Amino acid sequence: MGRKVTLATCSLNQWALDFEGNLERILKSIEIAKAHGAKYRLGPELEICGYGCADHFYESDTLLHSFQVLRKLLESAVTQDIICDVGMPIMHHNVRYNCRVLFLNRKILLIRPKMVMANHGNYRELRWFSPWNQLRNVEEYFLPRMIQEVTGQVTVPFGDCVLSTKDTCIGTEICEELWNPRSPHIQMGLEGVEIFTNSSASHHELRKADQRVNLIKSATTKSGGIYLYANQRGCDGDRVYYDGCAMVVINGDIVAQGAQFSLNDVEVITATLDLEDVRSYRGEVCQPNMEREPKPCHRVKVDFSFSSGDDIFLPTHQPITWHFHTPEEEISLGPACWLWDYLRRSGQAGFLLPLSGGVDSSSTACIVHSMCTLLCQAVKDGNGQVLEDVRRVVGDDSYHPQHPGELCARIFTTCYMASENSSEDTCSRARELANQIGSTHMNINIDMAVKGILGIFSVVTGRWPQFRANGGSHRENLALQNVQARVRMVLAYLFAQLSLWARGKPGGLLVLGSANVDESLTGYFTKYDCSSADINPIGGISKEDLKSFLLYCVEQFQLPALRSILSAPPTAELEPLTDGQVSQTDEADMGMTYTELSVIGRLRKISKCGPFSMFCKLIHMWKDALSPTEVAQKVKHFFRMYSMNRHKMTTVTPSYHAESYSPDDNRFDLRPFLYNTRWTWQFRCIDQVAIGEGVAKANASDANDDQTLAIGYGRSRVALGRSNSFELQQSTRLQGS
C-alpha cells in the first residue's frame, strides 16, 4: 500500500572536538538504523564537532574538521540508501550558523540553519552563532571544494525549507525551537508537513524530563504528525550532562523511548508508523485550519520513498507509557554517568574523596558506588566499550568486574582526615560507610601538619592564635578553622597523586568535592579547602534532595550506615569539642536551615529576586512560621552572606549541573563578585514594610555606629567591625575564607 515508514533517531555520547570518535559513533548509529529497516536517521545537535566546543567555534579549524568529517560520511558505504540528518557549524556569507545537513547517496539535499538560539542559563549560543531570521527564505550555499569533489554539486539550498519525498514531507526543528512559543512545527504542520524532527543538546536537570516529554507530545497532539527527537548524551567535557531520552511520537502518543541515563555511547531508537494515521487524525481534528500561507514553506524535492509498495503485513509501533525517574533515581544515575565519562576520558585511574561521615561527602561516595553498579551491570549486559574502558582505567587488560564493591576497591579511595576537633562518631560513620561500599579507606591525622603551619606563623610573629573556646578572638578562631580546612585540601591532592604509587600501582586519582549547591550559594565553605577539588558531582544539588537521595540509597544499595549519617546534625568539626561532643553545627553557623536556604536560593536565581522582592514573597510563604520582622532578618542575613562570599564563586569546583539556581560564576551565574554588603537602600525598603518607617529611620541614623555582624562565614562566625564594602571584600579575599 506504500504508506508505512520506518524512521530512526538516536542518542550519541559525543565529545567536543573528538572528530575521530564522533565520526565513528555517527557511522555506527547509521549502521544500526539501516539494520532495523529505517530510511531516515536523525542525530543530535552539532554531533559532528560536539555541542560543547564553546569558543572553539570561533576557530576556522572547527569548521574545517567538521567538513572533513562530513566528507567521510558522504563517502562511506554505510550512509547509502538512507537519508542522513547530521549537525555541524557552517559559515554562510561570513556568518556562522548552527545547522542540520541532510544528505542521500552522496548528494546534499539541503542545509537547515537554526532559527532560535538558546541563550539563557547554561547556554550562550548567540556568542558563537547567528539565528536564521529569514522566515521561508532559501538561498544558495556554495559548497567547499572538498565536498564538491564528492557530491558533484556546486550549490545546495540553505535556509528555512522542508524535504519533500515521493510519499511524505519532513520538517526540521533544532532544540530550542521546540521550546519557543512560535515553534516552526506549528506552521509546518498546517502546511502539510507530516514528519517533524528535533535534534537537541538538552541537559539533565532534576525534575525536567516531564517538561521535555510534554512539549513533544503536545507538538503532535494539536495538529497531528510524527515527531522524532534526538539528543546528545554524556558530559561532552563540561559541567552539564546530556541525558538522551530519544523518542518517537505520533499524534500525541509516545511509541518508542530511549534511555535517559545509559553508559551506551550509541543508542538508536526506531519505529514503524502508518502515515495514514496522521492523515486521518488531521482530517478530523485539524481540517478547518489546514490552509496555505501567503508564503508557503520552500519544499526541496527528492526522488526517494520511505515506504514500499507492499507493506500491508509490516507491523506498526503502538503507544507506550513513558517511565519517569524519581529525583532520587536521577541523582543516583545522572551524576554517576557524568563521573564515568569524566574518569574514562581524563586518563586518570580513579577517584579520591575526603569522607567526613556527613551527608554531603557520603552522597558523593554513594554516587561513585552507583557508578560502579552501573559499570558492572553494563559489563554483564555485554557492553564491550565499558569493559575496555574499565580495564584501561584500572590498568589490567584481563580484569573483569564482578561486583560493585570489588570495583570500588580498585578505583575509589576514601580518607577520613581527623584533627583534635574531630569526634569518634564521624570517624566511625565514615569507616562504616567505606566498608559497605567497598572503597579503599584511610585514616589520616592532620594535627601534625596544622601545628607545623602554626609553628611557622609563631616563629615569624611571636604569636600563637587560640580558638574562641580558649579565649581567642573571632579572627583567631576563623584562621584556625581555615588552616585545618586548607591542610585537608593539600593532603587530598598529595594522596590523590601518590597513594597508588605507594601501593605499587600506576596512575593518579581525581579529587572529588562534596559541597552542595546551598553552601555554594552562601559561600559557606573555606576558600581553597576540600571544596577545591577536580570535579564535584553534588555541587548543583540541594541539601534536602541529598538527604532524600541517601534514604533511597539505604534500600537501593543496602547501605545501613547511612541511617546514622542522616540522623547526625551537619557539622564541619573545625572548633574544639565540648565534653567530647560536637558544639558547632552548620545551620547555626549559617543562621538558617538548609530548607530555608533552598527556598531562598530558588527565589534569588530562578525568580530573579533582589532583597526587597524576596522579602515580599517570603512574608507570604513563611507567614505561618515567621513574623515579617523575622523574615526580614533572614533575608538581610542571607544577602550579607551572599555578597560577602560572592568572590568564592570564581573558584568553585566544576560541578555537575542539577539545579537552575547554581551560583557557579564561571559558567552559570554571571553576577558581580564585589558588592556593597550593606545593601542600604534595599534593606531600608524592607524595614519600611517589616517594622515601620519610624524604626527604619532609626536604623538609618544608627548606620554609622559601630556594629558587629555575626556572620556564618567560612564555616564559622566572624565579627566584623565598621568597614566600607571594599575593605570588607579585600579582607575576605586575603583570608580566603
Solvent accessible surface area in square Angstrom, and as a share of the most:
residue,aa,sasa,rsa
1,M,125,0.56
2,G,25,0.24
3,R,70,0.26
4,K,27,0.12
5,V,0,0.00
6,T,16,0.09
7,L,0,0.00
8,A,0,0.00
9,T,0,0.00
10,C,0,0.00
11,S,0,0.00
12,L,0,0.00
13,N,6,0.03
14,Q,0,0.00
15,W,82,0.29
16,A,22,0.17
17,L,66,0.33
18,D,39,0.20
19,F,32,0.13
20,E,123,0.55
21,G,10,0.10
22,N,0,0.00
23,L,24,0.12
24,E,103,0.46
25,R,32,0.12
26,I,0,0.00
27,L,39,0.20
28,K,108,0.46
29,S,0,0.00
30,I,0,0.00
31,E,101,0.45
32,I,49,0.25
33,A,0,0.00
34,K,70,0.30
35,A,87,0.67
36,H,112,0.50
37,G,44,0.42
38,A,4,0.03
39,K,76,0.32
40,Y,0,0.00
41,R,1,0.00
42,L,0,0.00
43,G,0,0.00
44,P,0,0.00
45,E,1,0.01
46,L,1,0.00
47,E,1,0.00
48,I,0,0.00
49,C,0,0.00
50,G,0,0.00
51,Y,22,0.09
52,G,25,0.24
53,C,1,0.01
54,A,34,0.26
55,D,60,0.31
56,H,75,0.34
57,F,3,0.01
58,Y,103,0.39
59,E,75,0.34
60,S,84,0.54
61,D,76,0.39
62,T,2,0.01
63,L,23,0.12
64,L,77,0.38
65,H,62,0.28
66,S,0,0.00
67,F,16,0.07
68,Q,77,0.34
69,V,9,0.05
70,L,1,0.00
71,R,69,0.25
72,K,119,0.51
73,L,0,0.00
74,L,0,0.00
75,E,58,0.26
76,S,22,0.14
77,A,83,0.65
78,V,45,0.26
79,T,1,0.01
80,Q,43,0.19
81,D,86,0.45
82,I,0,0.00
83,I,0,0.00
84,C,0,0.00
85,D,0,0.00
86,V,0,0.00
87,G,0,0.00
88,M,0,0.00
89,P,0,0.00
90,I,0,0.00
91,M,68,0.30
92,H,8,0.03
93,H,136,0.61
94,N,138,0.71
95,V,52,0.30
96,R,40,0.14
97,Y,18,0.07
98,N,1,0.00
99,C,0,0.00
100,R,1,0.00
101,V,0,0.00
102,L,1,0.01
103,F,1,0.00
104,L,12,0.06
105,N,59,0.30
106,R,107,0.39
107,K,94,0.40
108,I,3,0.02
109,L,21,0.10
110,L,3,0.01
111,I,1,0.01
112,R,2,0.01
113,P,0,0.00
114,K,0,0.00
115,M,27,0.12
116,V,37,0.21
117,M,19,0.09
118,A,2,0.02
119,N,65,0.33
120,H,114,0.51
121,G,30,0.29
122,N,24,0.12
123,Y,24,0.09
124,R,55,0.20
125,E,2,0.01
126,L,93,0.46
127,R,135,0.49
128,W,36,0.13
129,F,6,0.03
130,S,42,0.27
131,P,43,0.27
132,W,4,0.02
133,N,125,0.64
134,Q,69,0.31
135,L,118,0.59
136,R,24,0.09
137,N,43,0.22
138,V,37,0.21
139,E,50,0.22
140,E,112,0.50
141,Y,15,0.06
142,F,132,0.55
143,L,6,0.03
144,P,38,0.24
145,R,194,0.71
146,M,48,0.21
147,I,0,0.00
148,Q,49,0.22
149,E,122,0.55
150,V,23,0.13
151,T,3,0.02
152,G,66,0.63
153,Q,38,0.17
154,V,84,0.48
155,T,39,0.22
156,V,3,0.02
157,P,38,0.24
158,F,0,0.00
159,G,0,0.00
160,D,9,0.04
161,C,4,0.02
162,V,3,0.02
163,L,1,0.01
164,S,19,0.12
165,T,13,0.08
166,K,137,0.58
167,D,27,0.14
168,T,11,0.07
169,C,3,0.02
170,I,2,0.01
171,G,0,0.00
172,T,6,0.03
173,E,0,0.00
174,I,0,0.00
175,C,11,0.07
176,E,29,0.13
177,E,0,0.00
178,L,6,0.03
179,W,84,0.30
180,N,43,0.22
181,P,122,0.77
182,R,212,0.77
183,S,7,0.04
184,P,20,0.13
185,H,7,0.03
186,I,61,0.31
187,Q,59,0.26
188,M,8,0.04
189,G,0,0.00
190,L,42,0.21
191,E,19,0.09
192,G,25,0.24
193,V,0,0.00
194,E,17,0.08
195,I,0,0.00
196,F,0,0.00
197,T,0,0.00
198,N,0,0.00
199,S,0,0.00
200,S,2,0.01
201,A,0,0.00
202,S,6,0.04
203,H,15,0.07
204,H,1,0.00
205,E,31,0.14
206,L,14,0.07
207,R,117,0.43
208,K,24,0.10
209,A,9,0.07
210,D,61,0.31
211,Q,93,0.41
212,R,2,0.01
213,V,3,0.02
214,N,84,0.43
215,L,55,0.27
216,I,0,0.00
217,K,73,0.31
218,S,45,0.29
219,A,2,0.01
220,T,0,0.00
221,T,66,0.38
222,K,117,0.50
223,S,12,0.08
224,G,0,0.00
225,G,0,0.00
226,I,0,0.00
227,Y,0,0.00
228,L,0,0.00
229,Y,3,0.01
230,A,0,0.00
231,N,0,0.00
232,Q,1,0.00
233,R,0,0.00
234,G,1,0.01
235,C,2,0.01
236,D,2,0.01
237,G,51,0.49
238,D,38,0.20
239,R,35,0.13
240,V,9,0.05
241,Y,2,0.01
242,Y,7,0.03
243,D,2,0.01
244,G,0,0.00
245,C,0,0.00
246,A,0,0.00
247,M,0,0.00
248,V,0,0.00
249,V,0,0.00
250,I,17,0.08
251,N,25,0.13
252,G,8,0.08
253,D,64,0.33
254,I,6,0.03
255,V,5,0.03
256,A,9,0.07
257,Q,56,0.25
258,G,3,0.03
259,A,38,0.29
260,Q,10,0.04
261,F,23,0.10
262,S,19,0.12
263,L,23,0.12
264,N,67,0.34
265,D,20,0.11
266,V,19,0.11
267,E,31,0.14
268,V,25,0.15
269,I,23,0.12
270,T,26,0.15
271,A,0,0.00
272,T,12,0.07
273,L,3,0.01
274,D,11,0.06
275,L,0,0.00
276,E,58,0.26
277,D,72,0.37
278,V,0,0.00
279,R,90,0.33
280,S,76,0.49
281,Y,56,0.21
282,R,14,0.05
283,G,39,0.38
284,E,149,0.67
285,V,74,0.43
286,C,5,0.03
287,Q,111,0.50
288,P,112,0.70
289,N,90,0.46
290,M,56,0.25
291,E,117,0.52
292,R,174,0.63
293,E,58,0.26
294,P,139,0.87
295,K,114,0.48
296,P,46,0.29
297,C,11,0.07
298,H,81,0.36
299,R,89,0.32
300,V,18,0.10
301,K,172,0.73
302,V,19,0.11
303,D,118,0.61
304,F,28,0.12
305,S,37,0.24
306,F,8,0.03
307,S,18,0.11
308,S,64,0.41
309,G,66,0.63
310,D,117,0.60
311,D,5,0.03
312,I,97,0.49
313,F,188,0.79
314,L,73,0.37
315,P,104,0.66
316,T,38,0.22
317,H,75,0.34
318,Q,118,0.53
319,P,80,0.50
320,I,81,0.41
321,T,126,0.73
322,W,21,0.07
323,H,111,0.50
324,F,85,0.35
325,H,46,0.21
326,T,64,0.37
327,P,35,0.22
328,E,43,0.19
329,E,42,0.19
330,E,5,0.02
331,I,1,0.01
332,S,2,0.01
333,L,35,0.17
334,G,0,0.00
335,P,1,0.00
336,A,0,0.00
337,C,3,0.02
338,W,2,0.01
339,L,0,0.00
340,W,5,0.02
341,D,4,0.02
342,Y,67,0.25
343,L,1,0.00
344,R,20,0.07
345,R,42,0.16
346,S,42,0.27
347,G,62,0.60
348,Q,63,0.28
349,A,12,0.10
350,G,0,0.00
351,F,0,0.00
352,L,0,0.00
353,L,0,0.00
354,P,18,0.11
355,L,1,0.01
356,S,61,0.39
357,G,0,0.00
358,G,26,0.25
359,V,8,0.05
360,D,13,0.07
361,S,4,0.02
362,S,0,0.00
363,S,0,0.00
364,T,0,0.00
365,A,0,0.00
366,C,0,0.00
367,I,0,0.00
368,V,0,0.00
369,H,13,0.06
370,S,2,0.01
371,M,1,0.00
372,C,0,0.00
373,T,44,0.25
374,L,43,0.22
375,L,0,0.00
376,C,13,0.08
377,Q,88,0.39
378,A,14,0.11
379,V,10,0.06
380,K,163,0.69
381,D,103,0.53
382,G,61,0.59
383,N,26,0.13
384,G,49,0.47
385,Q,79,0.35
386,V,3,0.01
387,L,30,0.15
388,E,107,0.48
389,D,3,0.02
390,V,2,0.01
391,R,64,0.23
392,R,128,0.47
393,V,10,0.06
394,V,27,0.16
395,G,57,0.55
396,D,43,0.22
397,D,126,0.65
398,S,92,0.59
399,Y,14,0.05
400,H,82,0.37
401,P,5,0.03
402,Q,138,0.61
403,H,112,0.50
404,P,23,0.14
405,G,13,0.12
406,E,65,0.29
407,L,1,0.00
408,C,0,0.00
409,A,43,0.33
410,R,97,0.35
411,I,4,0.02
412,F,1,0.01
413,T,3,0.02
414,T,0,0.00
415,C,0,0.00
416,Y,8,0.03
417,M,10,0.05
418,A,22,0.17
419,S,9,0.06
420,E,109,0.49
421,N,4,0.02
422,S,20,0.13
423,S,9,0.06
424,E,116,0.52
425,D,77,0.40
426,T,7,0.04
427,C,20,0.12
428,S,37,0.24
429,R,33,0.12
430,A,0,0.00
431,R,91,0.33
432,E,78,0.35
433,L,0,0.00
434,A,0,0.00
435,N,109,0.56
436,Q,58,0.26
437,I,0,0.00
438,G,20,0.19
439,S,12,0.08
440,T,39,0.22
441,H,43,0.19
442,M,45,0.20
443,N,89,0.46
444,I,21,0.11
445,N,96,0.49
446,I,1,0.00
447,D,28,0.15
448,M,169,0.75
449,A,39,0.30
450,V,17,0.09
451,K,112,0.47
452,G,40,0.39
453,I,80,0.41
454,L,16,0.08
455,G,21,0.20
456,I,116,0.59
457,F,95,0.39
458,S,27,0.18
459,V,130,0.75
460,V,118,0.68
461,T,67,0.39
462,G,62,0.59
463,R,172,0.63
464,W,118,0.41
465,P,17,0.11
466,Q,75,0.33
467,F,18,0.07
468,R,70,0.25
469,A,77,0.60
470,N,95,0.49
471,G,72,0.69
472,G,12,0.12
473,S,56,0.36
474,H,68,0.31
475,R,127,0.46
476,E,49,0.22
477,N,0,0.00
478,L,2,0.01
479,A,46,0.36
480,L,9,0.04
481,Q,0,0.00
482,N,5,0.02
483,V,28,0.16
484,Q,5,0.02
485,A,7,0.05
486,R,63,0.23
487,V,7,0.04
488,R,34,0.12
489,M,40,0.18
490,V,89,0.51
491,L,28,0.14
492,A,1,0.01
493,Y,64,0.24
494,L,82,0.41
495,F,55,0.23
496,A,1,0.01
497,Q,123,0.55
498,L,80,0.40
499,S,8,0.05
500,L,7,0.04
501,W,176,0.62
502,A,77,0.60
503,R,90,0.33
504,G,70,0.67
505,K,98,0.42
506,P,102,0.64
507,G,47,0.45
508,G,16,0.16
509,L,11,0.05
510,L,16,0.08
511,V,3,0.01
512,L,1,0.01
513,G,1,0.01
514,S,26,0.17
515,A,11,0.08
516,N,0,0.00
517,V,0,0.00
518,D,0,0.00
519,E,0,0.00
520,S,6,0.04
521,L,7,0.03
522,T,1,0.00
523,G,0,0.00
524,Y,0,0.00
525,F,8,0.03
526,T,0,0.00
527,K,15,0.06
528,Y,103,0.39
529,D,10,0.05
530,C,32,0.19
531,S,19,0.12
532,S,22,0.14
533,A,12,0.09
534,D,44,0.23
535,I,0,0.00
536,N,5,0.03
537,P,0,0.00
538,I,0,0.00
539,G,6,0.05
540,G,2,0.02
541,I,1,0.00
542,S,2,0.01
543,K,4,0.02
544,E,62,0.28
545,D,14,0.07
546,L,0,0.00
547,K,60,0.25
548,S,41,0.27
549,F,0,0.00
550,L,0,0.00
551,L,102,0.51
552,Y,51,0.20
553,C,0,0.00
554,V,8,0.04
555,E,106,0.47
556,Q,102,0.45
557,F,29,0.12
558,Q,126,0.56
559,L,1,0.01
560,P,79,0.50
561,A,2,0.02
562,L,0,0.00
563,R,131,0.48
564,S,49,0.31
565,I,1,0.01
566,L,39,0.19
567,S,92,0.60
568,A,22,0.17
569,P,80,0.50
570,P,27,0.17
571,T,34,0.20
572,A,18,0.14
573,E,14,0.06
574,L,4,0.02
575,E,21,0.09
576,P,28,0.18
577,L,49,0.25
578,T,79,0.46
579,D,140,0.72
580,G,44,0.42
581,Q,114,0.51
582,V,47,0.27
583,S,70,0.45
584,Q,11,0.05
585,T,41,0.24
586,D,5,0.02
587,E,54,0.24
588,A,53,0.41
589,D,5,0.03
590,M,0,0.00
591,G,37,0.36
592,M,6,0.03
593,T,55,0.32
594,Y,1,0.00
595,T,73,0.43
596,E,30,0.14
597,L,0,0.00
598,S,10,0.06
599,V,39,0.22
600,I,0,0.00
601,G,0,0.00
602,R,76,0.28
603,L,15,0.08
604,R,21,0.08
605,K,24,0.10
606,I,81,0.41
607,S,54,0.35
608,K,143,0.61
609,C,2,0.01
610,G,24,0.23
611,P,7,0.04
612,F,75,0.31
613,S,48,0.31
614,M,0,0.00
615,F,0,0.00
616,C,43,0.26
617,K,91,0.38
618,L,0,0.00
619,I,38,0.19
620,H,127,0.57
621,M,106,0.47
622,W,33,0.11
623,K,138,0.58
624,D,140,0.73
625,A,84,0.65
626,L,37,0.18
627,S,49,0.32
628,P,67,0.42
629,T,49,0.28
630,E,75,0.34
631,V,0,0.00
632,A,4,0.03
633,Q,110,0.49
634,K,39,0.17
635,V,0,0.00
636,K,26,0.11
637,H,30,0.13
638,F,0,0.00
639,F,0,0.00
640,R,58,0.21
641,M,0,0.00
642,Y,3,0.01
643,S,0,0.00
644,M,1,0.00
645,N,1,0.01
646,R,3,0.01
647,H,3,0.01
648,K,0,0.00
649,M,4,0.02
650,T,48,0.28
651,T,41,0.24
652,V,22,0.13
653,T,6,0.04
654,P,51,0.32
655,S,13,0.09
656,Y,1,0.00
657,H,9,0.04
658,A,0,0.00
659,E,13,0.06
660,S,31,0.20
661,Y,0,0.00
662,S,10,0.07
663,P,4,0.02
664,D,8,0.04
665,D,28,0.14
666,N,70,0.36
667,R,84,0.31
668,F,16,0.07
669,D,5,0.03
670,L,120,0.59
671,R,54,0.20
672,P,82,0.52
673,F,84,0.35
674,L,75,0.37
675,Y,32,0.12
676,N,84,0.43
677,T,10,0.06
678,R,76,0.28
679,W,24,0.08
680,T,68,0.39
681,W,175,0.62
682,Q,62,0.28
683,F,14,0.06
684,R,83,0.30
685,C,37,0.22
686,I,0,0.00
687,D,9,0.04
688,Q,77,0.34
689,V,81,0.46
690,A,17,0.13
691,I,55,0.28
692,G,32,0.31
693,E,99,0.45
694,G,54,0.52
695,V,69,0.40
696,A,3,0.02
697,K,130,0.55
698,A,50,0.39
699,N,63,0.32
700,A,48,0.37
701,S,82,0.53
702,D,76,0.39
703,A,43,0.34
704,N,122,0.63
705,D,77,0.40
706,D,108,0.56
707,Q,65,0.29
708,T,97,0.56
709,L,47,0.24
710,A,69,0.53
711,I,1,0.00
712,G,1,0.01
713,Y,1,0.00
714,G,0,0.00
715,R,44,0.16
716,S,0,0.00
717,R,81,0.30
718,V,2,0.01
719,A,34,0.26
720,L,18,0.09
721,G,51,0.49
722,R,159,0.58
723,S,28,0.18
724,N,83,0.43
725,S,28,0.18
726,F,114,0.48
727,E,94,0.42
728,L,15,0.07
729,Q,0,0.00
730,Q,59,0.26
731,S,30,0.19
732,T,1,0.00
733,R,75,0.27
734,L,158,0.79
735,Q,40,0.18
736,G,5,0.05
737,S,0,0.00
